[in-house]
Amino acid sequence: MKQRLWLIPVITLAVGIFPMPYGYYNFLRLVIFLCSLFLAYKLYKLKDFVFVAFFSFFVILYNPIFPIYLYEKSLWMIINLITAFAFYYKKDNFKFE
């Protein structure tokens, strides 16, 4: 299971492509915020500063406290795909040790 933790944000983002209740998108924000925060910290410890910047951007974009509204589902779909790809790309760093 530990090797597949990266699937949590990827599946959450994939489900968000479909029409869902508003509450799901709040849940999505929380999941991606927490996962991005965790991965940014892990990458910082590994000195992978380029991807620290990527995931720090995702922390800001998906933060549930002060949400950023883009008002366009198609724009969010593109951002969600980019975010899912970033999690997939860095899946080897997304584990508890």
Secondary structure, 3 states (H helix, E strand, C coil): CHHHCCHHHHHHHHHCCCCCCHHHHHHHHHHHHHHHHHHHHHHHHCCCHHHHHHHHHHHHHCCCCCCCCCCCHHHHHHHHHHHHHHHHHCHHHCCCC
